[in-house]
Structures are given as C-alpha cells and as structure tokens.
Amino acid sequence: MYTRSNGISQDASNQIVVRKVAVPQWTDADLELPAEVRRKLADSVPEETRRKYDMWWGKAARWCQSHGRTVLPMSTQTMTTWVDFLTTVVSVRTGEPYAVASLNQAVAAIVSYHEAVEQSPPGTRQARELIRAHGASLGREVRRSSIITPDQLLDVVRLPQCNPRQDDPIRALVAARNRFMALVSFNAWDRRSEFVTANLNHFGVADQVLRWRFPKSKTDQAGKGADVFMPATGDELCPVQAFAFWRSALAGRGVNDGRALRRIDRWGHIYPALSGDGLNTLSKDLTKAAGCYVDGWGRTFTSHGWRASGYSAAKRAGASAEAARRHGRWSETSGVPDRVYDRAQDPVQDNPMAAVTAARRAAAGQGDADTVTP
C-alpha cells in the first residue's frame, strides 16, 4: 500500500481508501504576528497606494455609518451593496461616473484593511461582477493624456514659472522646482507615484550625467532597483542643470534631504512633499500656460503625459525598442507597449495607408496609375 501525506491511500486493487490523519492544532504562538512584521508589511505598500486606500476606506466608513452597516468586519452583502452605490454616483473630483479602475481600487482597499487587522475580508465576486457590468454600460474609451513634443517642452521651460533666474526669491524657488519637475519627467519617463516618493538622495550627478535610482517600481515589486541616466544636453532642456538649480535652491534654505519634490506656498514655505494630485495639477498648469495642454484631438495633458511624451519623442528620433524598454523600465516579458505610450501627434506618419498612397503616386508619375476625372 502506498500512503500519501494527505490521508488518502491506494490499495493493491487501486481502490481509494480514506484514513484518518491526526492534525496538530494551532497554538496562540502560531497565530501571532510580531509588531515588527506588521510594520514591514505596512511599509511594503507604496505611499501613493496607501493614500488612495485611506480615501476609499473613509468613503466606505461614512457610507456604512449612514446606512446602519458595519464597516469592520464588512459583510459580503455590505461590500456588494456599497459597490452598487458607487456605480450610481459621480466622482466629486471629475464630475463623471467612477471608472472601472477606481472601483477595483475601492474593493482592493477594503480587502487590504481587513487583512491588515487580521479580519476575514468580505467576498468580492459579486462586487466585481457589478463593476464589470458598470464598465460595459459606460462604453467610454480609455482616456489617455495628450503628449508634448520637445519644441513644446521648450515653450514650457521658457515660461516665467520655470525661470529660476529672476529677482523675486520665492518665484525663483518655485520656478527651480517646476523646471526640475518638467525636464526630469520628460527625460526619465517616470510614473507619478515614483516622482512624488523619490528622495533627494536618489539623484546624483557624475560626468555630466544625472542618475535617478529607483529602489523599486510598478514592474519591480521585489525591489531589485534600477537606474535611469539623463545626460546633459548643454541647452535649455538640460536635466542636469535643472537638478543643480533645484538642489542649490533647497540647500540655500537648509533642505538637504527628504523628498525631491516639495509643495511651496505663496510665502515661500517649503513643505515635506508634493502629493500626486499636486504634481498632476502642476503639470496641467504649466502646459496650459505654454499653450500645449490640449492637442488636436481634444486630449488634455496630465502628469502621465510626461512618460508618454518622452517615449514618443525617443521613438520619433529613432531610439531602439530595447533601449526604450530599459529606459522606461518595462519588464522583458511585456516589452515596450507601443500601443499605449507611442502617441505621435501626426496621424499620417507611420500610417499604413500612407504607404499605399505613396505607391499610387509613384506609379502615377510613371504613367501606370488610374486617372480619375471628376
């Protein structure tokens, strides 16, 4: 007879025989999670994600309180009913119905909070079915940011809001921050969550090259880390010079560590960080002032547009797919997502039918094309 550890045996006649197995009982020590482990688990969640989870948890708590329901632990029925409610209202921030991604994030927030306090999370299958149905009913296209070209980037950095060489010390400070944000964002192809959590010591300059060290990112959850290098350009679009101005401006006010991006109020007070929403608003304000906020198809610029802008400009300039993949820190399995990030502003360039038109014109020049007479 062959015995398996799961308690199921098979005798010589190949008949299944179920036997009883003694299962040891857990003790209190088996169920204990040390405080240090809890802290490490909390720190493993990116700061921007934690902020969004806090927002959704607050929304859920207020809704449960107003409807006489318990938020922790939340029942599966409450989860489903709350998500159904979210599909019927509009976002205060956008004035539009919540997107599928936002609702999925809301569900993830509830599950995460339950797991953090070792409570069984509610079932999510029905809630996600409602979310899928909601997405189908919206029928809207995926909204993507517009992009800006290098020439339009030049218009941005020539704005007074990006000129650190001015007499007013507060405006010069803000301009140094803005210039640093715009030029590094365009050159590094970073994600918004990465920039707002980047520290000053993640940046360094050697041999006229600005290096940004990413301890971890969306495609590097194991935290192996990656470096992005931005060579000096010797002109107005130089990221190395922009970093030097900003670092010097901060040092002149006694700031030498902490977050690289900072909120600055009208009186010149420097705050510990700039939020993701703050970075998005700043990106919009600068492109609006430079006249490149809206493109020819009605798309508007957001902070994610920096990543697509840098990538699109590099592709237009002939950068190889492999070099682009490494610089954008896309995984080897996914490759470079041309369909998502390559947003050429000229709809004719690279259009497959443009080759057909060119061939017909070439043939017409040789007398072989059909002639159409109106």
Salt bridges, closest charged atoms under 4 A:
GLU36 OE2 - ARG39 NH2 2.54
ASP43 OD2 - ARG39 NH1 2.68
GLU47 OE1 - ARG259 NH2 2.40
GLU48 OE2 - ARG51 NH2 2.82
GLU96 OE1 - ARG140 NH1 3.18
GLU96 OE1 - ARG143 NH1 2.93
GLU118 OE2 - ARG38 NH2 2.96
GLU129 OE2 - ARG125 NH1 2.94
GLU194 OE2 - ARG191 NH1 2.87
GLU194 OE2 - ARG329 NH1 2.88
ASP227 OD1 - ARG211 NE 3.85
ASP227 OD1 - ARG213 NH1 3.31
GLU236 OE2 - ARG158 NH2 2.71
ASP265 OD2 - HIS269 ND1 2.91
ASP277 OD2 - ARG51 NH1 3.84
ASP295 OD2 - ARG299 NE 2.68
GLU322 OE2 - ARG325 NH2 2.86
GLU322 OE2 - ARG326 NH1 3.35
ASP338 OD1 - LYS315 NZ 3.17
ASP342 OD1 - ARG316 NH1 2.86
ASP350 OD2 - ARG316 NH2 2.89
